[in-house]
Amino acid sequence: MIDVILGLQWGDEGKGKVADFLTPRYQTVARFQGGPNAGHSLEFNGNKVVLNTIPSGIFHPNCLNVIGNGVVVDPVRIKDEINRTIQFGANPIKNLVFSKKATIILPTHRLLDAASEHAKGDSKIGSTLRGISPAYIDKIGRNALKLGDIFFDDFEKQYDKIKNIHLQQIQYLGYSDFDLTVLETEFFDAIAFLKKFNFDDTEYLINEQNISGKNILAEGAQGSMLDIDFGSYPYVTSSNTTSGGVCTGLGIAPNSINSVSGIFKAYCTRVGSGPFPTELEDETGEFLRKKGHEFGATTGRPRRTGWLDLVALKYAIMLSGVKKLMMMKADVMSGMETVKICTAYNVNGIISDKVPSNLCNSKVEPVYTEFKGWQEDITTCRTKESLPIEFLEYIQFIENYTGIPIVLISVGPDREQTILANF
């Protein structure tokens, strides 16, 4: 049985906490796309750990964690990440497996990322500068190195070939603020470090586990509105963040997927540039940012904040066939006199419940429904019945609008601060 969890907004929805919370139900957790641009925050036993590439089941000793072929891996960053998990009691030698087909992020991919953003000036995308986009470009252009290649004798020769192509591109972009010698030393040290871990043809591994009856959780990164095909292009990530990415990112057939659960915040956030119809550039937006600690787990950048957008949420539900919803950070909105939900867009003077094909070039004004806020601190609530009536009405409205039940409600960052409702 393969279940999927993915983000339904612009990323940062809280996927790491959900994956960590649900892991005891599964024998395997597998990442299917993205790379170290992700920041999945886990809090347990008084500890806070941020994972970038490693699946969120790594702290459960009996869970196998798979980095699938759809992921792009930076050896330097994942070396540091592995060492962080070991400090908190994980055993990645035992329960972490890399796909041999996962793409490697080279040092020059990171330089290309920085050079490209530098050249764009004021029109930059807002990249995390982790080399994600250049790595996916090489993958699509059939020039990438794969993790399995590190075991071949000609790996360095192939590396040099690609590096020289990248250096020509970087020179063309007029970027020179780097020391490649230092970056390469770190890179090859990390390559040697990774060789002691487990590598496999993970498409066979996942399918064999599924046939044998094991429960598998496919974990996405970023959010549906950042999908390369269906997100707010060009202000998107470089991979398919919707459920279609599960099949190509792990090597499974569509009929292998049992259920898809979508994760969303009780409000909206976005990092970097791009359209954000419900953005609040006022005291309310700052209240959400400060109380919700809305700063990027990977970059530290302040997130833009806004009201919940049900037009975008329902669109993401449709794209991935979501059957269960999971609401995060409901506790952040406690204490607000009124709260709003966007239920339609006014697009160039026309009221619509659909996301425009080009959200960047459309004049979009949100149409809101207003609710009475809840004043109670809900961080200690552990049952749905103990939640304030105003919050329950908020939940009911979302369920009625989307037609999908909310089965999990997070009322704080810790594993224990989670309410299951009809899961």
N, C-alpha and C positions, 0 to 999 in steps of 0.2 A: 504494500500500500504506500503510495507516494502522495503526501499532502504538501501544499505549497503555501508559504506566507510571503506576502510582498507589500510594499508601500503603495498607497493610493494617491498620494499628494506629490509634493516636490521634494521628497526625501525627508530624512530626520524624523520619521514618524514614531520611532521606538521599536523597530524590528528586532534589534538585538535583545532587548528585555523579553519580548514575546518568545523568541526562539529559545532563549535560555530557560524561560519558565516552562515551555512545552516539552523541552528535550527529554524529560523522564518518560514520556510516552513513546519515544522513538529510539531505535537502535542506531540510526545514522542521521546526521545533519549535513547537508551538502549545499555549498554556495554555487550558483549557476551563472553569475555574470558580475561585471564590475571589477574593481581592484582596490588599491589602497586609497582611493578617493572616498571610500565608504568609512563611516565612523559609527560602529554599533556599540553603544554604551551598556555595560552590564554592572549592576550593583548587587552584591550579596555579602553577607557576613561582615558588613561594615566596610567592604572594599569596593572601589570603583575601577573597572577596567574597560579600556576602549579597544575594540577589535576592528581592524581594517580589512583584512583579507581572510583571516581564519574564521571558520564557521563558529556560531555562538554556542555550540554544544561542547566546546573544548574543555570546559571545567567539570564535565560529567564523566567520570572515569570509564564508564561502561558504554560510552557513546563514540562511534566512529565518526570522524569529521573529514569530509571530502571537499577538496578544492577542485571544482569541475573544469572541464575544457573551455568553458565560456569565460573564465576568469582571466584577467591579466595580472601577472605576479611580478613585483619588484623584489628581487632577491635581497637587496640591502634592507628594505623596510620590513620584509617578512622575517628576516633574521632577528631584527630587534623585537618584532612582535612575538615571535616564538619565545625569545628569552623573557619577555614580560609575562607571558602565560605561565612559564615554568616557575617564576617567582611567586605566583599565586596558586601553585599546587597542581598545575596541569602536567600531563605527560604526553607531549606531542610526538615523541618517538614511537609511542604505542598506538595512539588513537588519532593521528593526522595522516592523511593520504593526499598526495598531489596527482592530478591528472598529467600524464606525459604530454598531452596535447594542449595544456594551458600555455598561453603566450607569455613570453618574458618581456618585461619592461627593461630596456637597456638604459644606461646612463645618458646616452644621446637622445633617447625619447623624452626624458625630462628636460633636457636642454632645448629640444625642439618645441616643447610645450611653452617654456618660458619665452623663447624667441618669437613664437607665433603671437602670444598675448602682448608682448612688447611692441610688435609691429602693428597690431590692431589699434593701439592707443585707446581713445575713448570708446571705441566700439567693441572692446574685448568681451569675451563670453563670460568671464568670471571663473576660469578654470582653477582647479585646486593645484595645478602645476605639478602633478604627480606623474605625468607622462602617459596618462590613460589614452587620450585621443590619438597621439602619434603611434602608440602601440597597436591600437585597433586599426588605424589606417594601414600599417604594415601588414597586419593580419589579412585584411580585405585585399590588399595589393599583392599578397602572396610573397612577402619578403620577410615575414616574422621568424624569429627563433622560438622554438617550443621548449618546454622544460625537459622533455625527453632528450633533447639535443645535447644537453650538458654532459651526457655519458659517452658521446662520440669523440673520437680523436681529433676531428677537424673542427671542433666547436669554436676555438679561438680564431681560426681562419674564416669561418662563416661570420663570426662576430665582427672581425675587422672589415669585411666586405660591406656589411650593413652600416657600420660606424662611419666609414668614409663617405657613403652616400649621404648620411645625416649631416656630416660636417659641411658638405657642400651646400646643403639646404640652410643650415644655420648661418653660414657665411653670407649667403644671398639675403637673408633676413636682417643682416647687419648686427648680429648679436655676438658679443665676445666676452661677456662677464662670467667666466667660468674657468675652472682648472680641471681639465679632463683626466689628468694623471691621478689626481687624488680620487676622483669619482671611480675610475677604473680599478684602483687598488681595493677600494671598498667592495666593488662589484664582484671581483674574482675571489676575494675572501669569502663573500657571502655564497657564491656558487659552490665553493669547496665545503662550506658549512651545510648547505642543503643536501649534499650527496648522501649524508648519513640517514636521511629520512626516507619514508616510504613513497614510492612512485608506482603508479599502476595504470592500466588501461581502464580508467574508472567508468567508462560507458558499460563495459562488461560487468564490472563490480556492482554498479547500481542495479542493472537489470537482473543479475543473478540474485542479489539480495531481495529484490522485489518478487521474483518468482518463488523464492524460498519462504515468503511470507513475512519478511521483516518490515517494520514500519520505518519509513524514510521521510524526513522533513527537508524540503527544498527551500532554501533561504535566499531571498532576493536582496539586492542593495539599491540605493537611491530610491526613486519613486516613479509611479506610473506616468506622471506629468513631465518626467524627464526622459521618457522613452525616445530612442533615436527616430522612430517612425511616427509615433502618435503623441509625443510631447510637444511642448511649446518651442518648436524648432525655429531658429538654430540654437536657442538657449536650452540645450538638452545635454545628456550624457552620451556616450558613444556606444551603448549597448541596448539590447531590448530588455527593459525592466518589467515588462508585463509577462503573463504566464506563457506566452509563446517562447520566451527566452529560456524557460525551463527545459523544453524539449531539445533545443539546439545547444544549450549550455551544459547539459548533463548526458545527452545522448539517449533520451527515452522517447517512447512513442506517446502521442497525445492521450491515447486510451489508458495509459498507465497512471495518469493523474486521478487520484481519488476525489480530492476537494481542494478548493482554493480559498484561503482566508485573506482578507484585505485589512491592512492596518492603517489607521488614520488618527490624527490628533483631533481633540475637541475644537481646535481652532486651526489656522493654517500658518505655515512658515515657508520661507524660501531663502536660499543662500545665493548670493551672486546676482547677476543681471537677468533680465527677462521679464515677461508679463506676469502680473500678480493682481488679478481683478479685485480681490477683497482686501488689499493691503491697507493697513492703518498707519499713517504717518503722523500720529498724534499721541496724546498722553495714554490712550487706551493701548495703542500698539507698544508703547514703551513699558506699560504695566505688564503686558504679556511677555515681553522680552526679558525683563528683569526677574519676574516671578518664575517664569518657566526656564530660566537659565539658557536662553536661546542664543547660544554661541556654538559654532561648529565644533564637533568632537574631534575632527581631524585637523581643521585649519584654525579654529579659534575665532573665525570671523563672526560678527554679529548677524543674526538671522533677521530677515524682514518678517513681520508678523501681520496677521489679518484674521478676519472672521472666517468661520467654516464655510466652504464653498461646495454646496451640494450639486451644482451643475457639473463641476469638474469631478466630484466624487462619483456621481452616477455614471459618468463617462468611463472612468477607470474601472468601475465594477463591470460594466458591459464588456470592455476590452479583454478582461481576464476571466470572465465567468465566475466572479466571486460569489460564494454562497454563505459566507460568514464574515461579519465585521468585528473588528477589535478596536476599541476606542482608547487612546492614550492621553495622558496629561489632563484628565478632567479636573483634577485638583487645582490646577493653575487658575481656573476661571472662578473659583470660589471667592466671594466677596465683591463681585461685580453687581451693580444695581440692575443693569439690563445686559442681555447678550443678543447677538444677531446671527442669523444664518442666511446666506445667499441662496435664493431659490430659483432665480432666473437671471439672465443677462439682457440688458438693453444694448443690442448690437447695432450701431449706426441707426438708432431710432426704432428698431424692431425688437420686440420682446421675444426671447428664445430660451429654451431649456437645453440647448445644445452648445457644445464648445465649437467655436469657429475653426475652420480648417487652418487659418493663419491668425493665430491669437495675437501675434506681434503687430500686425498691421490693421487690426480691427479696433474700432473705438468701442470698448466694452465698459458699461457701467453696471454694477451689481444691483439686483433688486432684492431687498431684504425682508425677512420676517423677523419681528422682534419678540423677545421672550423676557419674562422676569428672571433675574439672576438668582443664584442661591448663595446664601451668606455663610452656611455652615462649612467648617473644616471637614472634608471628607476623607482625609488621608488615613484615618483609622477605621473607616467602613470596610467590612469584609463580606457583606451580603447586599444584594440588590435592594432588598426591603429596607435596609438601613439608610439608603440614600435619600436626600431631600426631594420632596415632591416636585419642586421646580426643575431639578436636574432630571428626574424621571420623565417629566413632560418633554424636556429637550431631547432625551433619548428616543422617546416614542415618536416624535416628529421626524427624526432622522430615519427611523425604521420604516415609517409609513411612506416617506418620500422615496426612499431607495428600494423598498420592498425586500430588504435583507435584514435578518436579525443581528443585533449586537450581542455577541456571545462572551465577550471579555471586556472588562473595564479596568483600566489602570488608574489608581488613585495615588500613585507615588512611584519613585524610581526603583524601590527594592522589590525583589521577587515576591515578598509576602504581601505587598500592597497591590493585590490583584483580585478582582472579583470575577468569578466565572458565572455566567448566566446562560443556562441551556446549551452548554458547549457539547 
